[in-house]
Amino acid sequence: MDTEPPVKPPLADIDTDEMVGIDVGILKYAHDTDGTAVESLDLLDERNRLEREQRKLSHKEYESSNWEKQRRRVVECHFDIKRKRRDFLHKLSAYYAREYDLVAVEDLTVAEMLESPRNSRNTASAAWSTFTNMFEYKCKREGTHFVEVDPGGTTKECAQCGVETEELLWVRKHSCPGCGFEADRDGNAAWNILLRGLSKLAVGHSEGTPVETALPTGTAAVPAKRVVETGSPCLKEPPKAASRQG
């Protein structure tokens, strides 16, 4: 029997610790405003196996019985990679949808990014569009507000004062020349994503909030394996998730 999704809490009643902005990337798949950075899923062994099986397939006589058997092994390798990636994305998106009342993410134009010769394979593997699609329907299921924002300039703009700074990609620390605010580069981007989400939803916030009062000073790096094994970047079940089930 289908049940109605829970009613979303009024935007005005959502506290800072019940909202999150998430920046996605390559080295760290997701970096949020609570200072948690989830590493990308390591599928190197699976990709190496796929390449081996594809080489074997190229040596078989086309459409022979041995070729067909090897073709099936290649298909199995593709399926294994897809299954493990989707499992990771399902569990990570489900965690955020359960844990928070408001989630802000980037509205990434993945198709255009795939056309770029740089990082196209990694971008495809990141499956960002799949992640955001999962996110959207899981937030609806959990009664969580979901908002996508323009990602342009989120890494350049200071989340504290708004000054834009050109930073080389390899520089992983944001240091604002305007106000002196320092933070992890991706963490700063995550706050800009959240602030843009709040603006898009017309949610007001006081001066210096939430960035000045709530931005964590450090970053907790979490291996993707923990997400796969526990369904959460946290070792313990999130307390809010338990309360919502009741």
C-alpha positions as CSV (number, residue, x, y, z in Angstrom):
1,M,0.0,0.0,0.0
2,D,1.4,3.4,-1.0
3,T,1.8,5.9,1.8
4,E,1.9,9.7,1.6
5,P,5.4,11.2,2.0
6,P,5.9,13.1,5.2
7,V,5.1,16.8,5.3
8,K,8.2,18.9,4.9
9,P,9.0,21.2,7.9
10,P,8.4,24.9,7.4
11,L,11.5,26.5,6.0
12,A,11.5,29.2,8.7
13,D,11.6,26.5,11.4
14,I,14.7,24.7,10.1
15,D,17.8,25.3,12.3
16,T,21.3,25.7,10.9
17,D,22.4,22.2,12.1
18,E,19.4,20.7,10.2
19,M,20.5,22.0,6.8
20,V,23.5,21.0,4.7
21,G,25.3,22.1,1.5
22,I,27.2,19.5,-0.5
23,D,30.0,20.0,-2.9
24,V,30.9,17.1,-5.2
25,G,34.3,16.4,-6.7
26,I,36.7,13.8,-8.0
27,L,39.3,13.2,-5.1
28,K,36.6,13.7,-2.5
29,Y,33.2,12.6,-3.8
30,A,31.3,14.8,-1.4
31,H,32.3,17.5,1.0
32,D,29.6,19.0,3.2
33,T,29.1,22.0,5.4
34,D,29.4,19.9,8.6
35,G,33.1,19.3,7.7
36,T,32.7,15.7,6.4
37,A,34.5,14.7,3.3
38,V,33.6,11.4,1.7
39,E,36.2,9.9,-0.5
40,S,35.4,8.6,-4.0
41,L,34.6,4.9,-4.4
42,D,37.7,2.9,-5.3
43,L,36.9,0.8,-8.3
44,L,40.4,0.3,-9.6
45,D,40.4,-3.5,-9.1
46,E,37.1,-3.8,-10.9
47,R,38.3,-1.6,-13.8
48,N,41.5,-3.6,-14.1
49,R,39.5,-6.8,-14.3
50,L,37.2,-5.3,-17.0
51,E,40.2,-4.3,-19.1
52,R,41.7,-7.8,-18.8
53,E,38.5,-9.4,-19.9
54,Q,38.1,-6.9,-22.8
55,R,41.6,-7.8,-24.0
56,K,40.7,-11.5,-23.9
57,L,37.5,-10.8,-25.8
58,S,39.5,-9.0,-28.6
59,H,41.5,-12.2,-29.1
60,K,38.5,-14.4,-29.6
61,E,37.0,-15.2,-33.0
62,Y,34.0,-12.9,-33.5
63,E,30.6,-14.6,-32.7
64,S,32.2,-17.9,-31.9
65,S,31.1,-19.9,-28.8
66,N,34.3,-18.8,-26.9
67,W,33.7,-15.2,-28.0
68,E,30.2,-15.3,-26.6
69,K,31.3,-16.7,-23.3
70,Q,34.0,-14.0,-23.0
71,R,31.5,-11.3,-24.0
72,R,29.3,-12.4,-21.1
73,R,32.3,-12.0,-18.7
74,V,32.8,-8.5,-19.9
75,V,29.1,-7.7,-19.4
76,E,29.4,-9.1,-15.9
77,C,32.3,-6.8,-15.2
78,H,30.3,-3.8,-16.4
79,F,27.4,-4.8,-14.2
80,D,29.6,-5.3,-11.1
81,I,31.0,-1.8,-11.5
82,K,27.5,-0.3,-12.0
83,R,26.1,-2.2,-9.1
84,K,28.8,-1.1,-6.6
85,R,28.6,2.5,-7.8
86,R,24.9,2.6,-7.4
87,D,25.0,1.0,-4.0
88,F,27.4,3.7,-2.8
89,L,25.3,6.5,-4.2
90,H,22.1,5.0,-2.8
91,K,23.5,4.8,0.7
92,L,25.1,8.2,0.6
93,S,22.1,10.0,-0.7
94,A,19.8,8.1,1.7
95,Y,22.0,9.2,4.7
96,Y,21.8,12.9,3.8
97,A,18.1,12.8,3.0
98,R,17.4,11.2,6.4
99,E,19.8,13.2,8.5
100,Y,18.8,16.7,7.4
101,D,15.7,18.8,6.8
102,L,17.2,20.9,4.0
103,V,19.8,19.8,1.4
104,A,21.4,22.0,-1.2
105,V,23.5,20.6,-4.1
106,E,25.0,21.8,-7.3
107,D,23.0,21.8,-10.5
108,L,25.9,20.4,-12.6
109,T,25.7,20.2,-16.4
110,V,27.3,16.8,-16.6
111,A,26.8,16.4,-20.4
112,E,28.9,19.5,-21.1
113,M,31.6,18.3,-18.6
114,L,31.8,14.9,-20.3
115,E,32.6,16.7,-23.6
116,S,35.7,18.2,-22.0
117,P,38.9,16.2,-22.7
118,R,40.0,16.7,-19.1
119,N,38.7,14.3,-16.4
120,S,35.9,13.0,-18.6
121,R,36.3,9.4,-17.4
122,N,36.4,10.4,-13.8
123,T,33.3,12.7,-14.3
124,A,31.4,9.8,-15.8
125,S,32.5,7.5,-13.0
126,A,31.4,10.0,-10.4
127,A,27.8,9.6,-11.8
128,W,26.8,13.0,-10.4
129,S,23.6,13.2,-12.3
130,T,22.5,9.8,-10.9
131,F,23.5,11.0,-7.4
132,T,21.3,14.1,-7.6
133,N,18.4,12.2,-9.1
134,M,18.6,9.7,-6.2
135,F,18.9,12.6,-3.8
136,E,15.8,14.4,-5.1
137,Y,13.4,11.5,-4.8
138,K,14.8,10.3,-1.5
139,C,14.4,13.8,0.0
140,K,10.8,13.8,-1.2
141,R,10.3,10.4,0.4
142,E,11.9,11.6,3.7
143,G,10.1,15.0,3.8
144,T,13.4,16.9,3.2
145,H,13.7,20.1,1.3
146,F,15.9,19.7,-1.8
147,V,17.3,22.5,-3.8
148,E,19.8,22.7,-6.8
149,V,21.9,25.8,-7.3
150,D,24.1,27.3,-10.0
151,P,27.6,26.0,-9.2
152,G,29.5,28.8,-11.0
153,G,32.1,30.4,-8.9
154,T,31.4,28.4,-5.7
155,T,35.1,27.6,-5.2
156,K,36.2,31.2,-6.0
157,E,33.7,33.1,-3.8
158,C,34.4,33.5,-0.2
159,A,31.5,32.1,1.9
160,Q,32.2,34.7,4.6
161,C,32.4,38.0,2.7
162,G,31.7,37.2,-1.0
163,V,35.0,38.3,-2.4
164,E,36.1,36.2,-5.5
165,T,39.6,34.9,-5.6
166,E,41.3,33.1,-8.5
167,E,42.9,29.9,-7.0
168,L,44.8,27.2,-8.8
169,L,43.2,23.8,-8.8
170,W,46.0,22.2,-6.7
171,V,45.6,24.8,-4.0
172,R,43.2,23.0,-1.6
173,K,42.8,25.8,1.0
174,H,40.6,28.8,0.6
175,S,42.3,32.0,2.0
176,C,40.3,35.2,1.5
177,P,42.4,38.3,0.8
178,G,39.4,40.4,1.7
179,C,38.4,39.2,5.2
180,G,41.1,36.7,6.1
181,F,38.6,33.8,6.3
182,E,40.4,30.4,5.8
183,A,38.8,27.0,5.2
184,D,39.1,23.9,3.2
185,R,38.5,24.8,-0.5
186,D,35.7,22.3,-0.9
187,G,34.3,23.2,2.5
188,N,34.1,26.8,1.4
189,A,32.3,25.8,-1.8
190,A,29.8,23.7,0.2
191,W,28.9,26.7,2.2
192,N,28.4,28.8,-0.9
193,I,26.1,26.1,-2.2
194,L,24.1,26.1,1.0
195,L,23.9,29.9,1.0
196,R,22.7,30.0,-2.6
197,G,20.1,27.3,-1.8
198,L,18.8,29.4,1.1
199,S,18.6,32.5,-1.2
200,K,16.8,30.5,-3.9
201,L,14.3,29.3,-1.3
202,A,14.0,32.8,0.1
203,V,15.2,31.7,3.5
204,G,16.7,34.6,5.5
205,H,19.7,34.3,7.8
206,S,21.3,36.8,10.2
207,E,24.6,38.5,9.6
208,G,27.5,36.0,10.1
209,T,25.1,33.1,10.1
210,P,25.5,30.3,9.3
211,V,29.1,30.5,8.1
212,E,30.8,32.5,10.9
213,T,29.1,30.6,13.7
214,A,28.8,27.1,12.3
215,L,31.7,26.4,9.9
216,P,33.8,23.5,11.3
217,T,37.5,24.3,11.7
218,G,38.6,20.9,10.4
219,T,37.6,18.2,7.9
220,A,36.8,14.6,8.7
221,A,37.8,12.5,5.8
222,V,35.6,9.4,5.5
223,P,36.5,6.4,3.2
224,A,33.8,5.4,0.7
225,K,34.1,1.8,2.1
226,R,32.5,3.1,5.4
227,V,29.5,4.4,3.4
228,V,29.1,1.0,1.6
229,E,29.4,-1.0,4.8
230,T,27.3,1.2,7.2
231,G,25.1,3.3,4.8
232,S,26.4,6.4,6.5
233,P,29.6,8.4,6.8
234,C,29.1,8.1,10.6
235,L,29.9,5.0,12.5
236,K,26.7,5.3,14.5
237,E,23.1,5.5,13.2
238,P,22.2,9.2,12.9
239,P,19.8,10.1,15.7
240,K,17.5,12.1,13.5
241,A,17.0,9.2,11.2
242,A,15.8,7.1,14.1
243,S,13.4,9.9,15.3
244,R,11.9,10.3,11.8
245,Q,11.1,6.6,11.6
246,G,9.0,6.9,14.7
